[in-house]
Amino acid sequence: MKKFLEAFAKELIYGGHWSSLAAPSIVFVSSVVLRLPLTWDCLLATYFGVHATRMYNRYKEFEKDLATNPERSKHIRKYLRYLPILIVLFSTVALGLPLLFGRIWGILIGIFMIFFGFLYSKFFKGKIKVVAFKDFYVAFWWSLLPIFATLYYAQPITFASILFAVFVFLRLFINISFFDIKDVQVDRKENVITLPVAFGVKKTISVLWILSIFSLLPIALGIALQLFDVKSLTFFMILPYTYYYLKRGLRTGIKEDVFLYYIVVDGEQIFVWPLLLLPYFQ
């Protein structure tokens, strides 16, 4: 039993499933805040689509990951040759579910998001010399999830949808930029100009803390305009959570810290955001 649990935990984290769970979690939170319908097919389609792009990234960058993340690479090597099949399978399920339920808009934006996700690893990484381009690109991709949740049910895109998408963009930009700290040496060699490469670890963490404060402005504006329920003020509890992992990251530096990166930082969208919605259900 112990070996099974260890193997399950490794696959959950190193296989990328834990990180991919952030996507249906964001869709769930978006649906509650924006008062959208929510069904299991939307959550599953989101998970499978995001995980397909994650596996594609793992497959394309496996050799590079050997240096930056040997433990993860060792785990993925066990089924590396099957990844192309799994990528096709997951993509098919992600697009097949909205097709099965007649969600035409879900199919269209799903195709766009999967293609958009594949595009960075295939064409852009290391080729566009703009500071934090990778972080902007990936964060923008994640910020499409509230729009996806809206269009999946053929609902109109409102200013509230856009505000929440901006909130998601800023939060994910902070998370992704923080992850770049542990990869700073490899990114520097590959000419990927992340914030830590451009400004160093200490300045990056200072910038991320300032951005963390600004990330709550869309929530505050939405409440002021009565687009969001006043209960959305609970999202301000993200600040002490962010302060904790930024502070710990400052001490850890570029060292690999599985708990910090894969549980705490990834966990913001996976379990912290849903917890902040508890007042909505009272």
Beta strands, then each sheet from edge to edge (+ up, - down):
end
